[in-house]
Amino acid sequence: MGYTEGMPTVVHPHITSDPNICGGSPCIEGTRITVRTIAIYALHHGQTPEELLTHYPHLSLASIYDALSYYYDNRAVLDKDIAEHLSAPEIDSRL
């Protein structure tokens, strides 16, 4: 028997995905803040969920932790998304 056999599916109540919002990237519900954004700040910039809360005071700590949990449950897909996002050329906002 494998480690994941018989394990319940994890529900992420704070995470939604809508093809019309942020290109379908998973976001914190009711916002346009992507799981990718939370993961980049936490894992690449070393910010704690509590520190992220100071940047995004309209979020709950539970939603930030849920975004990180979602990231770890979907790490392969999101790591690829993060790599593509970080390697993309910056878009000139004046255009």
Rosetta blueprint (number, residue, H / E / L):
1 M L
2 G L
3 Y L
4 T L
5 E L
6 G L
7 M L
8 P L
9 T L
10 V L
11 V L
12 H L
13 P L
14 H L
15 I E
16 T E
17 S L
18 D L
19 P L
20 N L
21 I L
22 C H
23 G H
24 G H
25 S L
26 P L
27 C E
28 I E
29 E L
30 G L
31 T L
32 R L
33 I L
34 T E
35 V H
36 R H
37 T H
38 I H
39 A H
40 I H
41 Y H
42 A H
43 L H
44 H H
45 H L
46 G L
47 Q L
48 T L
49 P H
50 E H
51 E H
52 L H
53 L H
54 T H
55 H H
56 Y L
57 P L
58 H L
59 L L
60 S L
61 L H
62 A H
63 S H
64 I H
65 Y H
66 D H
67 A H
68 L H
69 S H
70 Y H
71 Y H
72 Y H
73 D H
74 N L
75 R H
76 A H
77 V H
78 L H
79 D H
80 K H
81 D H
82 I H
83 A H
84 E H
85 H H
86 L H
87 S H
88 A L
89 P L
90 E L
91 I L
92 D L
93 S L
94 R L
95 L L
